[in-house]
Structure formats: structure tokens, C-alpha cells
């Protein structure tokens, strides 16, 4: 039994609250246990400056931040220069969401996903991706209703979850205390059909076995299937 009473293959309590803010095209409060992230989608009728003039694709990008009071010790706002960790996470969110859309069906349109962590207890990037997908989906539905999009660019849902090896046991959806003591830490992002978007698995101490990698993947897939079922 884990410190919060869960079984090893059990998710934390998960909740998605849609239309959490009124001005965003799509907004979701994603709650994974004590981790809470506000995710909002906005759209602009333009494409990135680096994209060629004859490239008619749209784009999906992301920004990620943590409020100073999100953790038990105050973290400084990243006003002038963002940290390497923040860059890594927001690139991961953007890559993940682009993997579930056909960019050719949203020409000259950029959708930005903003993920702001208001309370952190492990799994902020995976919660941001799940909330980000739902905010993106809500934004797309409104853009189609207004005629700004002619067809739905979303190919299929995606979701993300963490897993890890702690005291030689494989556990799903780690909170902060578990994550900070994990011998192996993994973040898995899959499509509804089971295709792999990202499979980040790192040994923090001694290496792990191939069979354990497969078990990490399988426990994560079972959790992702449940999350997508909540959508």
C-alpha cells in the first residue's frame, strides 16, 4: 500500500473542469490528486514567422509556468529567462499536442496552449498534456462553430501519465514524494489507439531491466486508457 493508500496500479483522483476561465477559447482545470493546472487555449490567424510562405499548415505550441506558491517553497517567476526545465516541458507539451492534429486542416492558424501550475504534487507535465488536449479540443469545437475552421484537425485523443520504480515496485501516477524517491522515473504519452508519442524513462540510480520497461509501459497504458475514458 502506498503513502496515500493507493494500489500500485491505481491513479490518483482525477478531475477536469471545463470553461474554468471565461475569456479563453478553451480552458480546463486539470486536477491529478493535489496537482492542479489551469490550461487555456487561444488562437491567432497567423502562422509562425519561421514557416515558409508557401507552407499552408497551422501550428500548435505551448507555454508552461509554475506560480511562485505552487510548491512548498516559493519559486521565483521566470520573467526574463526561462529555465531549462521549463523549456523542456513546454516543448514536450507542444510536440505532444501536434502529434494528435493534422496541421494541414488548420491553415494559417496558430493555437497556443498555456499551462499554469497553481499547485504541484508531481506529474505537472502529464496533467498539463491531458488538460491541454481537452482545452485544444474545446477551442477547435468553437472555431468550427464560428466557421474559422472548416474541418476538425484532431486525429485522435492523447493522454499522458507518469510511472516509476520505487523500492523495486512499479507504481503508476507518482506524487511528489514518490517521484523524488524513484529509482526509475517515466513519463508516457500515448494516443487513444495506443501509438507512442513519447516514452521518457530514466534510471536515477542503477539501470533497470528490459522486462521492467515493458511493465512500466503496460501500467502506464492502463492508466492512459482510463484517463481517455474520462474525456
N, C-alpha and C positions, 0 to 999 in steps of 0.2 A: 504494500500500500504506500502511496506517495504522500508527500508532506501535506497536500491539500485533499487527501482522501480518494484520489482518482486511481483507477486501474491503469496499468502501463499503456494500454491502447485506447484510453479514453481522452476525448477532447475536453478542454475547459468549456464552461458555459459560453456560448457564442450568441451574439445578438447584433442584428443590423437594423438601424433606424434610418429610413429613407426621408428625404426632404428635411434634413436636420437644420439646414440654413435656407433662408428664403431667396437669396439673390443668385446663388449658384445655379447653373443649368442642371446639375445633378449633384446631390450631396448626401453622404451617408456617414453616420456614426457607427464605426465598426468596433465591437467590444469582444475581446477574447479574454475571458476572465477579468483580471484587473488592468489589462492593457486596453486603452481606449484611444482611437484615432479618428479624427474628423477628416474625411476625404471629400474633396469638392472638384467638380469638372467645369471647365469654362471653354468656350470655343471662339476662335477668331478666323475670319475669312481671309486667310493668307497661309502661305507655306514657309518653311524655314528658309533663311537667307542663303544657306549653303546648297539648297536644292536647285538643280538646273532649271532654266526657264521652260524647257520642253518636257519636264517631268511633271506629270499631272497628278501625282499621288498627293494624298493628305499626309498628316503626321499626328502621332500621339506621343506626348512627352510628359515628364513628371518632375515635380519638386517635392522635397521631403524636409521636414524640420521637426524639432522637439521643443516644446515650450520649456522655459527655464525651470518650472516647477514640476516637470513630468517625472523626474526621478527623486530619490530621497535626498540627494544633494543638488543644489542649484547648478544647472549647466548654462553657460553663457550663450546669448544669442549670437548666431553666426551672421553678423551684419556685413562685414567686409570680405571675408574669405571663408568659404565653407570647408569643413574638414574632409579628409579622405573618406571617412566612414559615410558621411552624408552623401558625397558624390557617388560612392559605390551603391548605396541603397536607392537613390533616385534614378540612377541608370538602370538598376535591376527592375524597378517598378515600370519604367518606360519600356524596356525591352520586353517585359512580360506581357504588357497590355498590347503592344504592337503585334505580338505573336498571335493574338486572338482576333485580329481585324484584317480585312482586305483593304489596304490603304488606297487602292485604285478606285474604290467605291466612295471615297470621301475627298474628291479633288479640291485642291486649294483651300483646305480646311485644316487648322491645327487645333487639336483638343489637348488642353493641359490639365493634368491631374495633380492637385495639391493635397499632399498628405501631411497633416499636422498632428503630432503625437501630443495628447494632453495628459496622458498617464501611461507610464511604461512599466511593464512587468514581464518582459520577454516577448519575443515574436512580433515586434513592431513592424518589421518589413513584411512579414507574411500577412498580418492584419491589414496593412496598407494596400497590398496587392488585391486581397479579397474585396475590401471596401472600394478600391479603385476600379475594379471591374464593374461593380454594381453602380457606382457613380457614372462611369462611362456608358453603361447600358441605359441608364435613365436619361443621360444627356442625348444619346443617339435617338431615343424614342421621341424626345421633344423636338429635335432637329428634323426628324422625318415628319412629324405632325405639322411643323411650320413650313415644310417644303424646302428647307435648306439642304436637306439630304434627300436624294431621290430613291435610294435603296439602303438597306441595312448592311453596314460594313462588318458587323460582328459575325465571325465564323462559328465560334462555339465558346461557351464559358471556360474560364480558367479559375483556379484557386491555388492557394499556397499554404503550407504548414511546416512547422519545424519538427524535428525528431532528434534523438541523441542517445548515446550510450553512457549511462551513469551507473557506477558500481556493477559493471558488466551486465546491466539490464537495458534493453532497448525501450525507450519511452517516447510517447507522442506528445506534441504541443507543449514544449517546455516553458515553464515560467522562469523568471529571472534567476531565482535561487538554483533551480535545476540546471539552467543554461550555464551559469558561472562555474558549476562543478562537473560539467560534462567532459568525458574523455574524448568523445567524438560528437561533433556538432553538425547538424544537417538542416538545410532549407530546401524544400522540394516544391516545384511549381509544375502543375500538370493541367492539360486540357480535360474537358469532360470525357472525351473519348480515350484518355489515357496517354496521349502523346506528351513527351517530356519537353517542357520549356526551359527548365533549369534544375540541376541536381547538384547543389553545393554541399559537399561532405568533407569535413576537415578533422583530422586527428589532432587533438590538442596535446596529447601525450604519446603513448605508444601506438603503433599502427594497428589497424583493425583488419579483420578477415573479410574476404570476398563474400562469404555467406552472410556476414553481418550487414554488409552493404545492401544485399538483396532484401534482408529483413527490414532494414531501415526504409527502403523504397516501398515495400509492401505495407508496412504500418502507416506510412505517410499517405499512400494511395487510398487506404481505407478511410483515413480522416478526410482527405480531399473529396472523396465521393460523398461523404456525409455533409460537408460544407456546401458543395454544389447543390445537394438536395435541399438545403435551406434557402437557396436563391429563389 
